[in-house]
Amino acid sequence: MKLSDRVTSVSEFKTTAPRVIRELAEHREPVLITSHGKAKAVIQDIDSYERTQETLALLSMLTRTDKDVREGETRPLKDAFSSVRDRVKK
């Protein structure tokens, strides 16, 4: 599905908002909102939004981890697990 297939103007959205929101929940396809012919916003259902945010958070953690590995900011797995065990025992 291309986003360009799901476009509506602000004025049209104002009159059809309940239907558009219902369709978002049913089809889980985002809608592009335009104003004066220019893209201004994208709306999507809450479940898709939350999944996107979780994915971005995971990608951010992977990026940081990759950076740490490249910069040598790591320690042996045995030491890491030992440290975790010590904290759990407290």
Phi, psi and omega in degrees: 000126176268140179300327181295347176279346183237074184240139175214149178278162178302314182296321177292320180299322180302322183271342184240015185308312180301318180293316181298317180294320176299316180294325176301314181294322183285314189259344180055038177244126181295159179237133177269128179256130180245157174222123183055038176080002181246140178297130182236331183201160173233132175245147179213164180291158186294322180297317178295320179299313181296320177297320178298316180296319177296318179297316178297321179296317178296317178298322178297316178296320178296321178297315178297319179297316179300318178298315178300317180297314180298326182269005178075017181272057180230170174218160182302145182303319180303316179294320181297313179295322178299317179298318179295315179302318180298319180292324181291325181291337184285000000 
